[in-house]
């Protein structure tokens, strides 16, 4: 008489077959690499006055924005050329993302240190909720590429404009928009990793998941800082 594992009892017996389970495990292991490297990069920048001074200036901020968009594309390309090269590029993407986040971490650590673990908890909660939802639904969500691309460029343009005119209301809308974009991206990325039978690139999956979690964390931290400043 066969027995069902805990995950099979909870999610059903057809959640992941052998090959997809292996790919999913590799993906989440690589996601952990990205997160660890982001933590290293964030700590490196947040504890370096020179780096903070550079990235809070307009050219530094623009450089960070360019790197946040160029490095993942390089990592995507590298993952299709060589798995090993892709992993190196993925680690670099995490580290660069952490550096770009450094000034915000430094501000949060100075003004309200408790907001950082709170933002991590919020991000972890969203990650767990989305993963559970995708596993329970067993559906493959197809990302509307046009909508996501349009939303992405709209946010980039709004961020650049706001860096010059500094409208408080626009800044809040950008923050919320980034969070919504992150959650939508996380749903599609998780669906691709867990429910897409054609999924075969763990590096690409980890990059997508990390980008989504990065946006969610930034949103949570910014909103927590905004609320804490009113106390």
C-alpha positions as CSV (number, residue, x, y, z in Angstrom):
1,X,0.0,0.0,0.0
2,X,1.5,3.3,-1.1
3,X,1.6,6.3,1.2
4,X,1.4,9.9,0.2
5,X,4.0,12.5,1.2
6,X,2.9,15.6,3.1
7,X,3.2,17.7,0.0
8,X,1.1,15.2,-2.0
9,X,-1.6,15.2,0.7
10,X,-1.6,19.0,0.8
11,X,-1.3,19.9,-2.9
12,X,-2.3,16.7,-4.7
13,X,-0.2,14.0,-6.4
14,X,0.4,15.9,-9.7
15,X,2.0,19.0,-8.5
16,X,5.5,18.3,-9.8
17,X,6.8,15.3,-11.7
18,X,10.4,14.2,-11.2
19,X,12.2,16.4,-13.7
20,X,10.1,19.5,-12.9
21,X,10.7,18.9,-9.2
22,X,14.5,18.8,-9.8
23,X,14.3,22.0,-11.9
24,X,12.2,23.7,-9.2
25,X,14.7,22.8,-6.5
26,X,17.6,24.1,-8.6
27,X,15.7,27.3,-9.2
28,X,15.0,28.0,-5.6
29,X,18.6,27.1,-4.6
30,X,19.8,29.7,-7.2
31,X,17.2,32.2,-5.8
32,X,18.9,31.7,-2.4
33,X,22.2,32.5,-4.0
34,X,20.8,35.8,-5.4
35,X,19.3,36.7,-2.0
36,X,22.6,36.1,-0.2
37,X,24.6,38.1,-2.7
38,X,22.0,40.9,-2.5
39,X,22.5,40.9,1.3
40,X,26.3,41.1,0.8
41,X,25.9,43.9,-1.7
42,X,23.5,45.8,0.5
43,X,25.7,45.6,3.5
44,X,28.8,46.6,1.5
45,X,27.1,49.8,0.2
46,X,25.2,50.7,3.4
47,X,28.4,50.7,5.4
48,X,30.4,52.6,2.9
49,X,30.0,56.4,3.0
50,X,31.7,56.8,-0.3
51,X,29.3,54.4,-2.1
52,X,26.3,56.0,-0.5
53,X,27.5,59.5,-1.4
54,X,27.8,58.3,-5.1
55,X,24.5,56.5,-5.4
56,X,22.4,59.3,-3.8
57,X,23.6,61.7,-6.5
58,X,21.6,61.9,-9.8
59,X,24.3,60.2,-11.8
60,X,24.8,57.5,-9.2
61,X,21.1,56.9,-9.1
62,X,20.9,56.7,-12.9
63,X,23.9,54.3,-12.9
64,X,22.2,52.1,-10.4
65,X,19.0,52.1,-12.5
66,X,20.9,51.1,-15.6
67,X,22.8,48.4,-13.8
68,X,19.6,47.0,-12.4
69,X,18.2,46.6,-15.9
70,X,21.3,45.7,-17.9
71,X,22.9,43.0,-15.5
72,X,19.8,40.8,-15.5
73,X,19.6,40.9,-19.3
74,X,23.3,39.9,-19.4
75,X,22.6,37.1,-16.9
76,X,19.7,35.9,-19.1
77,X,21.9,35.8,-22.1
78,X,24.7,34.1,-20.2
79,X,22.3,31.4,-18.8
80,X,21.6,30.4,-22.4
81,X,25.3,30.1,-23.3
82,X,26.6,28.2,-20.3
83,X,24.9,27.2,-17.0
84,X,28.1,28.0,-15.1
85,X,28.4,31.4,-16.7
86,X,24.7,32.0,-16.0
87,X,25.2,31.3,-12.3
88,X,28.1,33.7,-12.1
89,X,26.0,36.4,-13.8
90,X,23.1,35.6,-11.5
91,X,25.3,36.1,-8.4
92,X,26.6,39.4,-9.9
93,X,23.0,40.5,-10.4
94,X,22.2,39.9,-6.8
95,X,25.3,41.7,-5.6
96,X,24.6,44.7,-7.9
97,X,20.9,44.8,-6.8
98,X,22.1,44.9,-3.2
99,X,24.5,47.7,-3.8
100,X,21.7,49.7,-5.5
101,X,19.6,49.1,-2.4
102,X,22.4,50.2,-0.1
103,X,21.4,53.9,0.3
104,X,17.8,53.0,1.2
105,X,19.0,50.4,3.7
106,X,21.3,53.0,5.3
107,X,18.5,55.5,5.6
108,X,16.2,52.8,7.1
109,X,18.8,51.6,9.5
110,X,19.3,55.2,10.7
111,X,15.7,56.3,10.9
112,X,13.9,53.1,11.8
113,X,16.0,49.9,12.0
114,X,12.9,47.8,12.7
115,X,11.5,48.5,9.3
116,X,14.2,46.3,7.6
117,X,13.2,43.0,9.3
118,X,9.5,44.1,8.9
119,X,10.0,44.5,5.2
120,X,11.7,41.2,5.0
121,X,8.8,39.6,6.8
122,X,6.3,41.2,4.4
123,X,8.3,40.0,1.4
124,X,8.5,36.5,2.8
125,X,4.8,36.5,3.5
126,X,3.9,37.5,0.0
127,X,6.4,35.0,-1.4
128,X,4.8,32.2,0.7
129,X,1.2,33.3,-0.2
130,X,1.9,33.5,-3.9
131,X,3.7,30.1,-4.0
132,X,0.9,28.5,-2.1
133,X,-1.7,30.0,-4.4
134,X,0.1,28.9,-7.5
135,X,0.6,25.4,-6.2
136,X,-3.1,25.1,-5.1
137,X,-4.4,26.5,-8.4
138,X,-2.1,24.2,-10.5
139,X,-2.7,26.7,-13.3
140,X,-0.2,28.2,-15.7
141,X,-0.5,31.9,-15.8
142,X,0.6,33.5,-19.1
143,X,2.1,36.9,-18.6
144,X,0.5,39.6,-20.8
145,X,3.9,40.8,-22.1
146,X,2.5,44.0,-23.5
147,X,0.9,45.1,-20.2
148,X,4.0,44.2,-18.1
149,X,6.4,45.9,-20.6
150,X,4.2,49.0,-20.7
151,X,3.9,49.1,-16.9
152,X,7.7,48.6,-16.5
153,X,8.6,51.5,-18.8
154,X,5.9,53.7,-17.3
155,X,7.4,53.2,-13.9
156,X,11.0,53.9,-15.2
157,X,9.9,57.1,-16.8
158,X,7.9,58.2,-13.7
159,X,11.0,57.5,-11.5
160,X,13.2,59.6,-13.8
161,X,10.7,62.5,-13.9
162,X,10.2,62.4,-10.1
163,X,14.0,62.5,-9.5
164,X,13.9,66.0,-10.9
165,X,10.5,67.4,-9.7
166,X,10.2,65.5,-6.4
167,X,6.4,65.3,-6.1
168,X,5.5,63.5,-2.9
169,X,2.2,62.1,-4.3
170,X,3.9,60.8,-7.5
171,X,6.6,59.2,-5.4
172,X,3.9,57.3,-3.4
173,X,2.2,56.2,-6.6
174,X,5.5,55.0,-8.0
175,X,6.2,53.0,-4.9
176,X,2.8,51.3,-5.0
177,X,3.2,50.7,-8.7
178,X,6.5,48.9,-8.1
179,X,4.9,46.7,-5.5
180,X,2.0,45.8,-7.8
181,X,4.4,45.1,-10.6
182,X,6.5,42.9,-8.2
183,X,3.5,40.8,-7.1
184,X,2.2,40.3,-10.6
185,X,5.7,39.3,-11.8
186,X,6.0,36.9,-8.8
187,X,2.8,35.2,-9.8
188,X,3.9,34.7,-13.4
189,X,7.4,33.7,-12.4
190,X,6.3,31.2,-9.8
191,X,3.7,29.7,-12.3
192,X,6.4,29.3,-14.9
193,X,8.7,27.5,-12.5
194,X,6.1,25.2,-10.9
195,X,3.5,24.7,-13.6
196,X,5.1,25.2,-17.1
197,X,5.9,21.8,-18.6
198,X,8.4,23.6,-21.0
199,X,10.3,25.2,-18.2
200,X,14.0,24.3,-18.4
201,X,16.2,27.2,-17.3
202,X,16.7,27.5,-13.5
203,X,18.9,30.5,-13.8
204,X,16.3,32.4,-15.8
205,X,13.6,31.3,-13.3
206,X,15.7,32.5,-10.3
207,X,16.4,35.8,-12.0
208,X,12.6,36.4,-12.5
209,X,11.8,35.4,-9.0
210,X,14.5,37.5,-7.5
211,X,13.5,40.6,-9.5
212,X,9.9,40.3,-8.3
213,X,11.0,39.8,-4.6
214,X,13.4,42.8,-4.9
215,X,10.6,45.0,-6.1
216,X,8.3,43.8,-3.3
217,X,10.9,44.3,-0.7
218,X,11.7,47.9,-1.9
219,X,8.0,48.7,-1.8
220,X,7.5,47.3,1.6
221,X,10.5,49.1,3.0
222,X,9.6,52.5,1.5
223,X,6.0,52.3,2.7
224,X,7.1,51.2,6.2
225,X,9.5,54.1,6.3
226,X,6.8,56.5,5.2
227,X,4.5,55.3,7.9
228,X,7.1,55.3,10.6
229,X,8.1,58.9,9.8
230,X,4.6,60.0,10.7
231,X,4.8,58.6,14.2
